[in-house]
Amino acid sequence: MEHDKHETHLSRLGNVFRRMGRNYSPQEEQRLAGHLGALAAFGAYTAGWGTAIGMRKAELPGAHRLTDVVVTAAAVFRLGRLLSKGSVTSPLRAPFTRYEKTTGPAEVQESPRGGPIRSTVGELVTCPFCLSVWLTATFSGAHLLWPQATRAVTGGLAALALADTMQLGYDSLTQKNAE
C-alpha cells in the first residue's frame, strides 16, 4: 500500500513536470527534467567541494590573486574546448553523442543522443560553456585545497591555450600570405 502511494505521488509529480515543460516551450522539446537533474548534480558536486574545504580547518584566503584568475580562466577555456570539442576526446563523449562533422583544427561537432539522461549528459559534454561552470568549480576548490599543484595544472593548460592561439595565428598569417 505504501509503495503504491509513493508511486502515485511520483507519477503526479512527473505529470506536473511534463505539463510545465510543454507550457514552457510548446514548439520545441526542452529537457527540463534532465536540466533539473544536472542542476541537482552540480549542487551535490559543489557541496562536496564545500565539505572537503570546510573539513580542512584552515583559514581561507581573503581574495583571489589576479594572476590565478587569469591563468585559471585560460585553463578552463582550453580544457573546456578540449573536453567538449576535441577530436582526441571524442571517445569520452561517444556514449552520449553522435558525430556530425569536423569544425576546425582538431575539433568536431556532435549532437546529444539517447534518452533523457543520456541526452542531458550529451548536451553538457558538447557545450564548452556548460563544462566551464563545472571546471571553474573544480579549479576553485582545488586552488583552496592544493594551491601549488593546481597552479601547476592551470599554468600548463594556460600555456596550451596560448600555444594554440599562436598556432592558429601562424596558420592564419601563412594562409593570408599564400593568397
Disulfide bonds with the S-S distance in Angstrom:
none
